[in-house]
Amino acid sequence: MVLDKIVSYDQKCKLMAILNNPHPLHPARLWLVGFLNYAGYDLNALCAIIRDYAHWLDYDEYYTRYQIISVINSAPSTTGTHKHAEYSIDDLIAAFSRSLPTPKMNVPSDIRAAARYYYDRGYTVLPKHPDRKTPNDNWKKYQSTRASIEETMSWDWSYGICLLAGNGHNFLDIDKRSQEHPDGVDSFDASILEGRHYERTPSGGIHIFGNGDIHTANAPGGELKGMGSLIVAYPTTGYTLP
């Protein structure tokens, strides 16, 4: 029976009111998930309750699962042994699909010219470290404030380009293969790439560009990159345009 773990009649009525509302407000949905999780319902049970009993007109299975995981993972543990729910690569794709697409870009093949190109389109652009997939030292200070164009163009761009996520830009990093998609990125629904700029990585994966602020999340086979994360971008050696 649905909500059989809820003893309070008043709380059960409040929960059912949210489930029966075709357009519940976001705080109400968050409260519902948080309360049910506290009452002992795990990820799969929460997804099943919303799938089977909610009358939400904007219900989306994968995006709802992504949001539920976010709530569960941010909730404080009452036992000290709280186990985080795990995202799947399909969860990340579903969440990313809600971001606005970045149209395909004609990025120059010259690294310095590409750095200026990305900068002019609002990206925080930093030179890649010669031996790591990160910028040179002290890069985190640029997460909140971009360097000036004069400072940016004075740097050494010999080893490639890094783009920081956040401030309206995000990325979906999909590995070549994952447990869900052993045939690689070409086995994904191609609709996720329609109208979006994306770049191939040296390992055969892809970086897909999006607009908007999203939470960083990891899954076996990929990463949703929001504030605090980054990618290495074309025309760094090994990174190509499709």
Backbone as JSON, one array per atom type, in Angstrom:
{
  "sequence": "MVLDKIVSYDQKCKLMAILNNPHPLHPARLWLVGFLNYAGYDLNALCAIIRDYAHWLDYDEYYTRYQIISVINSAPSTTGTHKHAEYSIDDLIAAFSRSLPTPKMNVPSDIRAAARYYYDRGYTVLPKHPDRKTPNDNWKKYQSTRASIEETMSWDWSYGICLLAGNGHNFLDIDKRSQEHPDGVDSFDASILEGRHYERTPSGGIHIFGNGDIHTANAPGGELKGMGSLIVAYPTTGYTLP",
  "N": [[0.85, -1.2, 0.0], [0.53, 2.25, -0.8], [2.5, 4.7, 0.84], [2.54, 3.34, 3.28], [4.3, 3.39, 5.37], [3.94, 5.74, 6.68], [2.75, 7.08, 9.57], [1.3, 9.23, 10.65], [-1.81, 10.7, 10.08], [-2.33, 13.29, 9.17], [0.1, 14.02, 7.94], [0.15, 12.13, 5.92], [-2.04, 12.95, 4.41], [-1.09, 15.42, 3.55], [1.06, 14.64, 1.95], [-0.29, 13.17, -0.05], [-1.78, 15.2, -1.17], [0.16, 16.69, -2.48], [1.06, 14.78, -4.32], [-1.25, 14.49, -5.84], [-1.58, 16.9, -7.0], [-1.53, 18.58, -10.06], [0.38, 20.48, -10.72], [2.56, 20.83, -8.7], [4.5, 22.97, -6.56], [8.07, 23.51, -6.7], [9.43, 23.54, -4.1], [7.58, 22.04, -2.63], [7.73, 19.51, -3.82], [10.37, 18.86, -3.2], [10.19, 18.74, -0.41], [8.43, 16.55, -0.15], [9.97, 14.39, -1.18], [12.18, 14.47, 0.56], [10.93, 14.03, 3.07], [9.74, 11.49, 2.73], [12.02, 9.93, 2.25], [13.31, 10.22, 4.72], [11.44, 8.84, 6.19], [11.97, 6.27, 5.51], [11.86, 5.29, 2.92], [13.57, 4.14, 0.11], [15.67, 4.99, -2.77], [14.62, 3.6, -5.1], [12.05, 2.98, -4.23], [10.97, 5.52, -3.8], [11.04, 6.55, -6.41], [9.21, 4.81, -7.58], [6.83, 5.38, -6.18], [6.29, 8.04, -6.99], [6.15, 7.68, -9.76], [3.93, 5.95, -9.99], [1.82, 7.13, -8.59], [1.8, 9.92, -8.68], [0.3, 12.82, -10.11], [1.51, 14.64, -11.72], [1.81, 16.88, -14.32], [4.09, 17.53, -15.68], [5.76, 15.4, -15.37], [8.74, 13.53, -15.64], [10.49, 10.65, -16.1], [13.35, 10.05, -15.95], [14.49, 12.54, -15.27], [13.19, 13.07, -12.87], [14.21, 11.0, -11.29], [16.89, 11.8, -11.18], [16.61, 14.22, -9.74], [15.62, 13.23, -7.32], [17.78, 11.71, -6.42], [19.59, 13.79, -5.97], [18.39, 15.09, -3.79], [18.42, 13.04, -1.85], [21.19, 12.6, -1.58], [22.03, 14.99, -0.51], [20.91, 15.09, 1.94], [21.31, 15.09, 5.51], [22.92, 12.49, 7.32], [21.4, 10.29, 9.66], [22.48, 8.21, 10.94], [25.16, 8.08, 10.51], [26.15, 6.41, 8.67], [25.13, 6.79, 6.21], [24.39, 5.85, 2.94], [25.16, 7.03, -0.19], [22.95, 7.5, -2.93], [23.27, 6.23, -6.25], [24.04, 7.67, -9.4], [23.07, 6.9, -12.75], [24.42, 6.71, -16.08], [22.42, 7.33, -17.84], [20.76, 8.83, -16.2], [22.3, 11.15, -15.94], [22.34, 12.05, -18.58], [19.62, 12.59, -18.94], [19.24, 14.67, -17.09], [21.01, 16.57, -18.11], [19.82, 17.09, -20.54], [17.93, 18.96, -19.98], [19.24, 21.33, -19.93], [20.01, 24.37, -21.72], [20.75, 24.28, -25.2], [24.05, 24.63, -26.54], [24.79, 26.12, -29.48], [26.42, 24.76, -32.43], [29.85, 25.51, -32.8], [32.32, 27.34, -34.62], [35.19, 26.7, -34.01], [38.46, 27.98, -34.02], [41.41, 26.37, -35.34], [43.9, 27.03, -34.39], [45.47, 27.3, -31.27], [45.78, 29.63, -29.62], [44.12, 31.45, -30.98], [41.74, 30.04, -30.7], [41.39, 30.16, -27.93], [40.81, 32.89, -27.6], [38.45, 32.93, -29.08], [36.68, 31.24, -27.58], [36.66, 32.77, -25.22], [35.43, 35.15, -26.04], [32.87, 34.27, -26.25], [31.97, 34.02, -23.75], [33.12, 32.1, -22.08], [35.15, 30.88, -19.37], [38.43, 30.71, -19.85], [41.36, 28.85, -19.67], [44.89, 28.16, -19.72], [46.1, 24.91, -20.43], [47.76, 22.64, -18.22], [51.04, 21.3, -18.77], [51.29, 18.53, -18.23], [48.97, 17.53, -17.13], [45.35, 17.09, -16.99], [44.3, 19.57, -16.32], [44.15, 23.13, -15.6], [46.99, 25.4, -15.34], [48.66, 26.23, -12.2], [46.78, 27.59, -9.37], [44.21, 28.0, -10.43], [41.6, 27.93, -9.45], [40.72, 30.32, -8.44], [39.63, 31.64, -10.52], [37.11, 30.7, -10.87], [34.99, 32.22, -9.98], [35.52, 34.74, -10.96], [36.39, 35.96, -14.06], [39.52, 36.22, -15.79], [40.9, 39.2, -17.26], [40.66, 40.01, -20.78], [43.1, 40.86, -21.72], [44.94, 39.8, -19.85], [44.36, 37.1, -20.2], [45.16, 36.58, -22.86], [47.85, 36.92, -22.59], [48.94, 34.66, -21.55], [50.7, 31.46, -21.69], [49.88, 29.34, -24.22], [50.69, 26.9, -25.11], [50.16, 24.22, -24.51], [47.5, 23.59, -24.64], [43.9, 23.98, -24.05], [41.73, 24.69, -21.34], [38.38, 24.7, -20.21], [36.3, 26.23, -17.88], [33.51, 25.08, -16.03], [30.28, 26.36, -14.98], [28.78, 29.55, -14.03], [26.8, 29.86, -15.98], [27.57, 28.06, -17.94], [27.84, 24.64, -18.87], [28.77, 21.15, -19.02], [28.57, 17.9, -20.51], [30.25, 15.04, -19.99], [31.0, 12.2, -21.57], [32.2, 8.97, -21.41], [34.09, 6.69, -23.54], [33.1, 4.1, -23.33], [30.69, 2.42, -21.27], [29.18, 0.57, -18.58], [26.45, 0.5, -19.04], [26.33, 1.18, -21.69], [28.03, -0.46, -23.56], [28.95, -0.39, -26.16], [29.91, 2.07, -26.63], [29.99, 5.72, -27.12], [28.59, 6.09, -29.46], [26.37, 4.55, -29.29], [24.44, 5.89, -27.92], [21.34, 7.69, -27.69], [21.01, 9.71, -30.38], [19.72, 12.11, -30.31], [20.44, 13.7, -28.18], [22.57, 15.09, -29.08], [21.67, 16.79, -31.0], [21.62, 19.95, -32.42], [23.53, 20.87, -30.67], [26.8, 21.93, -29.62], [29.58, 19.8, -29.7], [32.51, 17.91, -28.78], [35.08, 15.6, -29.65], [36.96, 13.39, -27.58], [40.38, 12.35, -26.79], [40.22, 9.67, -25.98], [38.05, 8.67, -27.26], [35.64, 9.43, -26.26], [33.06, 11.94, -25.62], [32.58, 15.47, -25.25], [29.89, 17.37, -24.43], [28.36, 20.48, -24.93], [26.56, 22.79, -22.9], [24.12, 25.28, -21.81], [23.39, 27.1, -18.87], [22.9, 26.61, -15.31], [23.89, 23.79, -13.55], [24.07, 20.96, -11.32], [27.11, 19.37, -10.42], [27.74, 15.99, -11.12], [28.52, 12.5, -10.88], [28.78, 9.44, -12.69], [29.15, 5.93, -13.43], [30.94, 5.89, -16.29], [30.59, 8.5, -17.08], [30.28, 12.12, -16.57], [28.53, 14.82, -15.24], [29.09, 18.13, -15.61], [29.21, 20.82, -13.64], [29.45, 23.89, -11.76], [32.71, 24.28, -10.44], [34.03, 22.33, -11.82], [35.67, 21.15, -14.88], [36.64, 21.01, -18.38], [38.93, 19.69, -20.83], [39.55, 21.19, -23.94], [38.96, 21.34, -27.54], [41.27, 23.17, -29.59], [43.14, 21.43, -28.33], [45.71, 18.99, -28.34], [44.67, 15.91, -29.63], [41.99, 16.31, -29.17], [39.03, 16.72, -30.99], [36.84, 18.15, -33.49], [33.56, 17.1, -34.52]],
  "CA": [[0.0, 0.0, 0.0], [1.32, 3.46, -0.87], [2.68, 5.47, 2.08], [2.21, 2.51, 4.42], [5.23, 3.67, 6.47], [3.59, 7.02, 7.3], [1.78, 6.85, 10.64], [0.48, 10.41, 10.86], [-2.85, 10.91, 9.07], [-2.16, 14.63, 8.61], [1.23, 14.0, 7.02], [-0.23, 11.34, 4.74], [-2.9, 13.81, 3.6], [-0.24, 16.44, 2.93], [1.8, 13.97, 0.89], [-1.21, 12.83, -1.14], [-2.17, 16.45, -1.82], [1.25, 17.03, -3.4], [1.05, 13.8, -5.4], [-2.44, 14.66, -6.66], [-1.55, 18.23, -7.61], [-0.9, 18.48, -11.39], [1.47, 21.44, -10.83], [3.09, 21.17, -7.37], [5.68, 23.83, -6.57], [9.33, 22.79, -6.49], [9.69, 23.25, -2.67], [6.7, 20.97, -2.17], [8.3, 18.25, -4.31], [11.57, 18.58, -2.39], [9.74, 18.31, 0.92], [7.88, 15.2, -0.28], [11.06, 13.41, -1.33], [12.96, 14.45, 1.8], [10.15, 13.42, 4.14], [9.6, 10.05, 2.48], [13.33, 9.32, 2.45], [13.49, 10.17, 6.17], [10.52, 7.84, 6.73], [12.48, 4.93, 5.24], [11.73, 4.89, 1.52], [14.84, 4.31, -0.6], [15.59, 5.6, -4.1], [13.71, 2.88, -5.99], [10.69, 3.11, -3.71], [10.55, 6.9, -4.07], [10.76, 6.65, -7.85], [7.99, 4.05, -7.88], [5.68, 6.12, -5.64], [6.0, 9.19, -7.86], [5.75, 7.16, -11.07], [2.64, 5.26, -9.97], [0.75, 7.84, -7.9], [1.8, 11.36, -8.91], [-0.47, 13.33, -11.25], [2.25, 15.81, -12.2], [1.72, 16.94, -15.77], [5.44, 17.65, -16.26], [6.57, 14.27, -14.88], [9.73, 12.92, -16.52], [11.04, 9.57, -15.28], [14.78, 10.15, -15.7], [14.8, 13.78, -14.57], [12.71, 12.9, -11.51], [15.2, 10.18, -10.58], [18.06, 12.66, -10.95], [16.29, 15.15, -8.66], [15.5, 12.47, -6.08], [19.14, 11.4, -5.97], [20.17, 15.02, -5.45], [17.84, 15.32, -2.46], [18.93, 12.0, -0.95], [22.62, 12.78, -1.34], [22.28, 16.21, 0.26], [20.28, 14.97, 3.25], [22.23, 14.64, 6.55], [22.72, 11.12, 7.79], [21.05, 10.16, 11.07], [23.19, 7.06, 11.49], [26.59, 8.19, 10.26], [26.54, 5.43, 7.65], [24.24, 7.01, 5.06], [24.98, 5.49, 1.67], [24.64, 7.85, -1.27], [22.38, 6.85, -4.11], [24.17, 6.34, -7.39], [23.5, 8.05, -10.69], [23.44, 6.15, -13.94], [24.75, 7.6, -17.18], [21.15, 7.81, -18.4], [20.31, 9.91, -15.32], [23.04, 12.36, -16.29], [21.86, 12.51, -19.89], [18.29, 13.17, -18.75], [19.4, 15.96, -16.42], [21.68, 17.49, -19.04], [18.92, 17.44, -21.63], [17.15, 20.11, -19.57], [20.02, 22.55, -20.12], [19.84, 24.96, -23.04], [21.83, 23.84, -26.08], [25.05, 25.53, -27.11], [24.87, 25.82, -30.91], [27.74, 24.37, -32.92], [30.77, 26.63, -32.92], [33.42, 27.21, -35.57], [36.37, 26.99, -33.19], [39.7, 27.96, -34.82], [42.34, 25.26, -35.07], [45.04, 27.58, -33.66], [45.09, 27.3, -29.86], [45.63, 30.99, -29.11], [42.91, 32.0, -31.59], [40.61, 29.34, -30.09], [41.21, 30.71, -26.59], [40.1, 34.15, -27.77], [37.11, 32.59, -29.58], [35.88, 30.8, -26.44], [36.53, 33.89, -24.29], [34.45, 36.09, -26.58], [31.54, 33.67, -26.1], [31.62, 34.0, -22.33], [33.75, 31.02, -21.32], [36.38, 31.1, -18.61], [39.41, 29.95, -20.61], [42.65, 28.79, -18.99], [45.84, 27.29, -20.41], [46.26, 23.57, -19.86], [49.05, 22.23, -17.66], [51.7, 20.42, -19.76], [51.25, 17.1, -17.91], [47.71, 17.14, -16.48], [44.12, 17.57, -17.61], [43.86, 20.7, -15.51], [44.92, 24.33, -15.92], [48.16, 25.66, -14.51], [48.37, 26.43, -10.77], [45.95, 28.7, -8.88], [43.11, 28.24, -11.36], [40.28, 27.96, -8.83], [40.3, 31.7, -8.19], [38.92, 32.12, -11.71], [35.76, 30.13, -10.94], [34.0, 33.27, -9.74], [35.87, 35.96, -11.71], [37.25, 35.71, -15.22], [40.63, 37.12, -16.05], [40.65, 40.12, -18.36], [41.11, 39.48, -22.06], [44.54, 41.15, -21.84], [45.67, 38.79, -19.07], [44.13, 35.79, -20.82], [45.96, 36.44, -24.07], [49.28, 36.98, -22.25], [49.38, 33.37, -21.03], [51.31, 30.49, -22.6], [48.86, 28.41, -24.65], [51.4, 25.85, -25.86], [49.78, 22.85, -24.17], [46.09, 23.36, -24.83], [42.87, 24.83, -23.47], [40.74, 24.2, -20.39], [37.2, 25.53, -20.03], [35.67, 26.02, -16.58], [32.05, 25.05, -15.98], [29.69, 27.32, -14.07], [28.48, 30.88, -14.57], [25.98, 29.74, -17.18], [28.08, 27.06, -18.88], [27.99, 23.31, -18.31], [29.22, 20.15, -19.98], [28.35, 16.48, -20.24], [31.43, 14.27, -20.39], [30.63, 10.79, -21.7], [33.34, 8.14, -21.77], [33.92, 5.86, -24.74], [32.24, 2.95, -23.02], [30.23, 2.28, -19.9], [28.47, -0.68, -18.37], [25.13, 0.61, -19.67], [26.48, 1.36, -23.13], [29.35, -1.04, -23.85], [29.37, -0.13, -27.54], [30.49, 3.4, -26.7], [29.11, 6.87, -27.21], [27.76, 6.02, -30.65], [25.15, 3.79, -29.0], [23.49, 6.75, -27.25], [20.32, 8.35, -28.5], [21.67, 10.84, -31.03], [18.97, 13.34, -30.11], [21.13, 14.53, -27.19], [23.57, 15.9, -29.79], [21.03, 17.65, -32.0], [21.66, 21.38, -32.14], [24.51, 21.17, -29.62], [28.22, 21.81, -29.9], [30.27, 18.77, -28.94], [33.88, 17.65, -29.22], [35.57, 14.25, -29.37], [38.14, 13.33, -26.71], [41.38, 11.39, -27.28], [39.86, 8.28, -25.65], [36.87, 8.28, -28.01], [34.44, 9.95, -25.62], [32.61, 13.23, -26.12], [32.19, 16.57, -24.37], [28.75, 18.07, -25.0], [28.28, 21.8, -24.32], [25.22, 23.27, -22.58], [24.0, 26.57, -21.14], [22.58, 27.04, -17.66], [23.61, 26.12, -14.14], [23.5, 22.46, -13.12], [24.92, 20.38, -10.29], [28.08, 18.37, -10.84], [27.38, 14.63, -10.7], [29.3, 11.46, -11.54], [28.2, 8.11, -12.89], [30.06, 5.07, -14.2], [30.89, 6.17, -17.71], [30.4, 9.89, -17.45], [30.21, 13.14, -15.53], [27.82, 16.06, -15.49], [30.06, 19.1, -15.11], [28.73, 22.14, -13.26], [30.41, 24.74, -11.06], [33.79, 23.58, -9.75], [34.63, 21.32, -12.68], [36.2, 21.7, -16.12], [37.0, 20.08, -19.44], [39.94, 20.08, -21.81], [38.77, 21.45, -25.14], [39.58, 21.52, -28.84], [42.09, 22.25, -30.39], [44.19, 20.72, -27.61], [46.12, 17.78, -29.06], [43.85, 14.74, -29.39], [40.57, 16.7, -29.11], [38.64, 17.04, -32.35], [35.45, 18.48, -33.78], [32.96, 16.01, -35.3]],
  "C": [[0.89, 1.25, 0.0], [1.33, 4.2, 0.46], [2.35, 4.67, 3.33], [3.15, 2.73, 5.6], [4.9, 4.97, 7.2], [2.47, 6.8, 8.3], [0.8, 8.01, 10.76], [-0.53, 10.59, 9.72], [-2.68, 12.26, 8.4], [-1.01, 14.67, 7.61], [0.9, 13.22, 5.76], [-1.14, 12.17, 3.83], [-2.09, 14.86, 2.87], [0.54, 15.84, 1.76], [0.9, 13.66, -0.31], [-1.67, 14.08, -1.89], [-1.11, 16.88, -2.83], [1.25, 16.07, -4.59], [-0.12, 14.03, -6.36], [-2.49, 16.01, -7.37], [-0.89, 18.14, -8.98], [0.3, 19.4, -11.55], [2.01, 21.8, -9.45], [4.33, 22.05, -7.5], [6.93, 23.01, -6.23], [9.62, 22.54, -5.01], [8.81, 22.13, -2.13], [7.22, 19.6, -2.61], [9.53, 17.86, -3.49], [11.18, 18.09, -1.01], [9.22, 16.88, 0.86], [8.98, 14.15, -0.33], [11.85, 13.31, -0.03], [12.23, 13.76, 2.93], [10.03, 11.91, 3.95], [10.93, 9.32, 2.66], [13.62, 9.18, 3.94], [12.63, 9.08, 6.8], [10.94, 6.41, 6.38], [12.33, 4.44, 3.81], [13.05, 5.16, 0.8], [14.59, 4.86, -2.0], [14.56, 4.92, -4.98], [12.26, 3.01, -5.54], [10.14, 4.51, -3.98], [10.18, 7.08, -5.54], [9.45, 5.96, -8.2], [6.75, 4.78, -7.38], [5.3, 7.26, -6.57], [5.52, 8.72, -9.23], [4.3, 6.65, -11.05], [1.5, 6.13, -9.42], [0.71, 9.35, -8.16], [1.0, 11.71, -10.16], [0.19, 14.56, -11.86], [2.27, 15.81, -13.73], [3.09, 17.04, -16.43], [6.35, 16.5, -15.83], [7.47, 13.72, -15.98], [10.5, 11.9, -15.69], [12.51, 9.79, -14.94], [15.12, 11.41, -14.92], [14.33, 13.7, -13.11], [13.69, 12.07, -10.69], [16.44, 10.99, -10.24], [17.8, 13.61, -9.77], [16.19, 14.43, -7.32], [16.89, 12.13, -5.53], [19.8, 12.62, -5.37], [19.69, 15.3, -4.03], [18.39, 14.31, -1.46], [20.39, 12.24, -0.59], [22.94, 14.02, -0.54], [21.7, 16.13, 1.66], [21.31, 14.5, 4.29], [21.9, 13.24, 7.02], [22.37, 11.11, 9.27], [21.8, 9.01, 11.73], [24.69, 7.17, 11.36], [27.06, 7.24, 9.19], [25.64, 5.57, 6.41], [24.97, 6.71, 3.76], [24.35, 6.31, 0.56], [24.05, 7.0, -2.37], [23.31, 7.11, -5.29], [23.42, 6.76, -8.64], [23.87, 7.0, -11.72], [23.77, 7.16, -15.03], [23.47, 8.13, -17.82], [20.54, 8.9, -17.52], [20.99, 11.22, -15.7], [22.56, 12.93, -17.62], [20.49, 13.18, -19.75], [18.38, 14.54, -18.1], [20.01, 16.98, -17.36], [20.74, 17.95, -20.14], [18.03, 18.62, -21.28], [17.94, 21.42, -19.71], [19.8, 23.08, -21.54], [21.0, 24.55, -23.93], [22.78, 24.97, -26.43], [25.15, 25.2, -28.59], [26.3, 25.49, -31.34], [28.59, 25.61, -33.2], [31.87, 26.32, -33.93], [34.72, 27.59, -34.86], [37.63, 26.95, -34.07], [40.61, 26.82, -34.42], [43.61, 25.73, -34.35], [44.64, 27.78, -32.19], [44.88, 28.71, -29.32], [44.36, 31.64, -29.68], [41.67, 31.34, -31.0], [40.33, 29.88, -28.69], [40.44, 32.03, -26.66], [38.65, 33.9, -28.22], [36.2, 32.17, -28.43], [35.62, 31.97, -25.48], [35.44, 34.85, -24.76], [33.04, 35.57, -26.48], [31.2, 33.4, -24.64], [32.27, 32.93, -21.5], [34.93, 31.53, -20.5], [37.42, 30.15, -19.18], [40.75, 30.01, -19.89], [43.59, 27.86, -19.73], [46.03, 25.97, -19.67], [47.67, 23.37, -19.33], [49.72, 21.27, -18.65], [51.53, 18.93, -19.5], [49.93, 16.63, -17.32], [46.52, 17.69, -17.25], [43.49, 18.66, -16.76], [44.62, 21.94, -15.98], [46.19, 24.4, -15.07], [47.71, 26.05, -13.1], [47.47, 27.64, -10.53], [44.76, 29.02, -9.79], [41.76, 28.43, -10.7], [39.79, 29.38, -8.54], [39.51, 32.27, -9.37], [37.51, 31.54, -11.83], [34.69, 31.2, -10.78], [34.26, 34.54, -10.55], [36.79, 35.61, -12.86], [38.41, 36.69, -15.25], [40.24, 38.07, -17.18], [41.14, 39.5, -19.66], [42.6, 39.73, -22.25], [45.37, 40.12, -21.08], [45.55, 37.43, -19.73], [45.05, 35.59, -22.02], [47.45, 36.53, -23.8], [49.83, 35.64, -21.79], [49.98, 32.5, -22.13], [50.28, 29.42, -22.95], [49.45, 27.2, -25.38], [50.8, 24.46, -25.67], [48.28, 22.59, -24.28], [45.2, 24.26, -24.01], [42.02, 24.06, -22.47], [39.6, 25.2, -20.3], [36.57, 25.21, -18.68], [34.16, 26.0, -16.73], [31.56, 26.06, -14.94], [29.45, 28.65, -14.75], [27.75, 30.79, -15.91], [26.45, 28.73, -18.2], [28.2, 25.71, -18.17], [28.37, 22.34, -19.43], [28.76, 18.76, -19.54], [29.51, 15.71, -20.83], [31.04, 12.8, -20.4], [31.85, 10.0, -22.16], [33.04, 7.3, -23.01], [32.97, 4.72, -24.49], [31.82, 3.01, -21.56], [29.5, 0.95, -19.79], [27.11, -0.66, -19.06], [25.22, 0.64, -21.19], [27.86, 0.84, -23.56], [29.83, -0.78, -25.27], [29.89, 1.29, -27.72], [29.47, 4.49, -26.94], [28.21, 6.81, -28.43], [26.47, 5.23, -30.43], [24.1, 4.64, -28.28], [22.46, 7.28, -28.24], [20.92, 9.63, -29.08], [20.94, 12.15, -30.81], [19.63, 14.26, -29.09], [22.14, 15.44, -27.86], [22.94, 16.91, -30.75], [21.07, 19.11, -31.56], [22.66, 21.78, -31.09], [25.94, 21.07, -30.16], [28.78, 20.66, -29.07], [31.62, 18.49, -29.58], [34.27, 16.23, -28.83], [36.84, 14.33, -28.52], [39.13, 12.31, -27.25], [41.0, 9.93, -27.05], [38.65, 7.78, -26.45], [35.57, 8.7, -27.38], [34.03, 11.28, -26.25], [32.37, 14.2, -24.97], [31.06, 17.32, -25.07], [28.56, 19.38, -24.22], [26.82, 22.18, -24.07], [25.27, 24.62, -21.9], [23.04, 26.45, -19.97], [23.4, 26.48, -16.52], [23.03, 24.78, -13.71], [24.45, 21.99, -12.04], [25.88, 19.36, -10.9], [27.66, 17.0, -10.29], [28.18, 13.62, -11.51], [28.48, 10.18, -11.66], [29.25, 7.25, -13.57], [29.91, 5.34, -15.68], [30.68, 7.61, -18.08], [30.35, 10.82, -16.26], [29.43, 14.34, -16.06], [28.63, 17.16, -14.82], [29.41, 20.47, -14.92], [29.83, 22.89, -12.54], [31.45, 23.9, -10.3], [34.46, 22.52, -10.58], [35.05, 21.95, -14.0], [36.36, 20.59, -17.15], [38.24, 20.6, -20.15], [39.24, 20.17, -23.15], [39.64, 21.5, -26.4], [40.11, 22.94, -28.95], [43.28, 21.66, -29.64], [44.47, 19.39, -28.33], [45.26, 16.58, -28.65], [42.36, 15.03, -29.33], [40.15, 17.22, -30.49], [37.18, 17.47, -32.42], [34.87, 17.37, -34.64], [32.93, 16.36, -36.8]]
}
